[in-house]
Amino acid sequence: MKVLKWLVLAFAALILVLALYLTLFFNPNDFKPEIIEQIKAHTGRTLTIKDDLNWSFFPTLGIHLGGISFSNPQGMSPAQMMTVDNVLAKVALMPLLSKQVDIEALEIKGLTVNLVTAKDGRTSFDRLAQSGDDKSAAQTASASSGTSDTQGLFGLSVGGVNIGNAKVNIINQQTNTTHEFSLDSFTLGQFSLGKAAELAFSASAKLLDLDLTAKGKGSLLLTQDFGALSLKGLTLDTKLNGKGIPNGSLSSAVNADVEVDLKRQQASLALAQLKVGNIEGNGKLTAAYDRPVPALDMTLALGDINLNDWLISDKQDASPGSKGSGQQAQVQEPELSGMKAADVTANVSIKSITLDKLKTSQWQLAIALKNGVLDVKNLSANLYDGQLKLSASLDGRNPVASYRFEQSLSGVQIRPLLRDAVEVDFLSGKANFSVSGSGRSLIPETLKRNLTGNGKFAINDGSLYGVNIPQMIRSAEAKLKGNFDATGNEELKTDFTSLIGNFSMKNGVVNNPDLDMHSPLIRVMGQGDVNIVEQTIDYNLTTKLVASLEGQGADDTLKGAEIPLTITGTFAEPEFALNTKSLLNNKVKNELKKQEDKLKNKLLRKLGGF
């Protein structure tokens, strides 16, 4: 026991002598010029340490730094890449001897980082990335060999972490933009391996015309073997203000649990509550980051969504100088190359979506994004007593994106859908519709012109509004008899039992070659074009009476005759007209045919008398 006692006393004396020597005879400030010179030689930058370095060696190994700055490349503004007002770090000395890291305090105050991209293309990281190559290679080799910095570490304890007034400014002088990020405060309470510690933070950002504020808190836990990290009870509240935000402001709130498996390199986020504006929901996100492109898998369930609350008003959209300039910004293809760096699968359900007057419900969406291709495997929704189904893909691997799709509507009441969606009221009935197509470009006007596809439609037990074909026939018939004053005051509506046809799309024009409409009185056949770029209609129809108009103030003079009808105008204001010239020609032909038949019969009777 005496030997052990003397060994302990000798060791304590050795530590005391070392501390006295370092304190009395060793001045770390003597090395400041050499440190600054080496930094200058390797990076070309200037390191400034205004305050003296203060060390402590027992019972804690500590350092206090102040007035630190590190310059940007010469000629850049701001001149300093990083400045720090105050850094304080204290580590208990004795626990280090048993591989226990006991950080009594860590404080960082007044950290400012200026990351600049100059007009000539230089950045704040020039030459720094080169000096880090050897280190990166060493880290890669270490990772591949399965070793880690924490191997052999028996314990870690942190008395507290306090970071305040930290800022990051991202300055791009080529685009004349500045983004400001501020970590106003970050605190971590008493922390040790295997035990949870409370953390809290508040942050803000200025992104062009947008201002963001955020605050959060949670409970952090790191396992003894450094194999897993968790953040329980995370609450995050954010608020976004700016001209580009509906109503000028948007708030969000998140309540979640985060789990990270550091060994398997997998993470999960369980969203107990998600609220963004008027949208509420919950879900789960898992990520595997043990590969070059991390794989994300998301499941999300949302409630009722009213998109009208998200629309930006005309007053918000207007900005000084936006009107009267006489110039229109050139529309460019969206940049989709970032899709190659994503591997995402998602399943989303939405209770209902309202847009303007359009109402839908029971949305289901399943998508996958991988290798630059977005696949919408399934999208379905209920609308107007029917159902929408869609599958599609978007290929973003090339500068001009390409796409393909298959869509169907079944059992949809077409009249309220058209009225609520596009404010058009000329057709009713139960509609079934299917279309498949493909194209290139996502610029709206170019998309319309490049779209190609085929489809078919069938509408049962409906009506055409804005035209009364039987009335038009009666009016035309009266005019043929010389009564040019004949008019009608019946409702402008034509009922039908079925309306079917096929169509194709090319160069912005939808062509329908085989329109076929059946009703108790008439049958309408025709063909024509719809220009989706100009939003115009050019249809030629042929109407034939299949039953007498008796009982509606007309006889069956035109029964069986082909009556030409045209539909022209725009989507919003279609125009229906009877081609009376063609009708008159058909009437003359019919009369000539009747007279010819009478002459033939009369001649045959005479010949039969011989």
Residue, then its C-alpha position, 0 to 999 in steps of 0.5 A: m500500500k505504501v508503494l501505491k501511495w508513493l506512486v500516486l504522490a509521485f504522479a501528482a507531483l509530476i503533473l504539478v511540476l509540468a503545470l508549473y513549468l507550462t504556466l511559468f516558463f511556457n508562453p503559448n503566445d510565443f508561437k502566435p507569429e509562427i502559427i500565423e506565418q504557417i497559415k499564410a504560407h499554406t493558404g495565402r490568407t491572413l490569420t489574426i489573433k488579437d487577444d492573448l491565448n490563455w491556457s489552464f492545465f489543472p484541474t482542467l485543460g482549457i484554452h481561451l481565445g478572442g479576437i480571431s479573424f481569417s481573411n478571404p482571398q485578396g481583393m474580396s469583399p468582405a475582407q474577412m472569411m471568418t471572425v470570432d469574438n470569443v472561444l472558451a473550451k475546458v476539458a477535465l485533465m485527470p479523466l483523460l488518463s482513463k480515456q474519459v472525455d469530460i468537457e466542462a464547458l464549450e462556448i463560442k460567441g460572435l462567430t461570423v462566416n462570409l462565403v463569397t463568390a466574386k465576379d471573376g468566379r473566385t470563391s472563399f474556398d480557393r486553395l483551402a480545398q487543395s490543402g484538404d486533399d491529404k486529410s480527406a484521403a486519410q479519412t477515406a482510408s480510415a473509414s474503409s479500414g473500419t476504424s473510427d475516432t471514438q474507438g477505445l473511448f470509454g466515456l464522454s461528458v459535456g457540462g454544457v455547450n453555448i453558441g450565440n450570435a453566429k452568422v453565415n453570409i452567402i454572398n454571390q457577386q455574380t448575381n448580386t445576391t446575399h443570403e444571411f443565416s443566423l444562429d441566434s442561440f444554441t444551448l445543450g445541457q448536461f450531457s453524457l453517453g447513454k443519458a439524454a440532454e436537453l437542447a434548444f436553439s433559435a435561428s433566422a435567415k434572410l433569403l432575397d425577399l424572404d425572412l425566416t425565423a425558427k426555434g426548436k427544442g428537444s432531448l438529445l441522446l448518444t449511446q455508450d458505443f456511439g452507435a445510435l443518436s436520437l432526438k426525442g420530442l423535437t418541436l420546431d416552429t418556423k415563420l416565413n415572411g415575404k412578398g412571394i408568400p400567400n398573404g405575406s406570411l406562412s407559419s409551420a409547426v413540427n413535432a417529431d422524433v429522430e433516430v439515427d443508426l450511426k453504424r448502419q448509417q440509417a435514419s428515421l423521422a417520425l412526424a407526430q404532427l405536421k402543420v404548414g399554414n392550413i395543412e395538417g398531417n402526420g407521417k414517417l421518413t426513413a433514410a439510408y445514407d450508406r451509399p453515394v445517393p442517399a435513399l429516402d422513403m416517405t409516407l405522409a397523410l394530410g387532411d383537408i387542403n384549400l389551395n385558395d389560401w395559397l394563391i398569391s393575389d394580384k396586389q402581392d404579385a405586382s412589383p414596382g417596375s413590373k408593368g410598362s417595361g415593354q419587355q417579357a422575360q425569356v422563358q427557359e426550360p427548368e433545370l432538372s439535373g438535380m433529379k439525378a442526385a435523388d433516390v426517393t419513394a413516397n406515398v401520400s394520401i390527402k383527404s380533400i383538395t379545393l382549388d378555386k371552385l374545384k372540389t376533389s377528395q380521397w387523393q392517393l399518390a405513389i411516386a418514385l424518383k431515381n436516376g433522374v426519372l420521376d415515376v408517378k406510379n399511381l395518382s387517384a382521386n374522387l371528383y364529381d361522382g366519379q374518379l380520376k386515375l393517372s400514371a406518368s413519368l418525367d425524365g429529367r436526364n436531358p437538358v429538355a425534359s420528356y414525359r409520358f402519361e396515361q389518364s382516365l376519368s370514369g363516371v364523372q358529372i361533366r357539367p359541374l366539373l367544367r363549370d368549376a374548373v374552367e368556367v365553361d357551361f355547354l355540356s352535361g352528362k356522365a363522362n368516361f374519358s381516357v387519354s395517353g400521350s407523350g412529349r418534350s419540354l416543360i415550357p407551357e406553350t412549347l409543351k402544348r405544341n409538342l404534345t402527342g397522344n390519343g384518346k376516346f370519350a363517351i358521355n351518356d344521358g347529357s345535353l349540349y347547352g347554348v344550342n337547340i338543334p330541333q329549334m334550329i331545324r324548325s326555323a330553317e324549315a320555315k325559312l325554306k317555306g318562305n317564312f323568314d320571320a319564324t323564331g323560337n323562344e325555347e331553352l337553348k339545350t339539346d338533349f342526347t342519349s350518348l356522345i362518343g368519339n376518338f381523338s388525337m393530339k399533335n402540334g397543339v391541335v386535337n382532332n376528332p374524326d368520328l363524333d357520334m351523338h344519338s338522341p330521340l329526335i336527331r343523330v349528329m355525326g361530324q369531325g373537327d379540330v380544337n386548337i389548345v394553343e389558341q383555344t379555338i374550335d372548328y367543327n363541322l357536324t351533320t345532323k339528321l332527323v331520325a323521328s318526326l318533330e310532330g307535336q313540337g309545331a313542325d312536320d316531318t318535311l326534313k325527316g331523313a335529310e342531312i342538316p349541316l351544323t358548325i361549331t366555331g369560336t373559343f372555349a369560353e364562347p362557342e358559337f353554333a350555326l346552321n349552314t342554311k346554304s348547304l341545307l338549301n342545296n340538300k333540299v333542292k337535291n332532295e326535291l330534284k330526286k323526288q321529281e326524277d323519281k316521279l318522272k321515272n314512275k310516270l314513264l314506266r307506267k306509260l311503257g307498261g301500257f303497250 
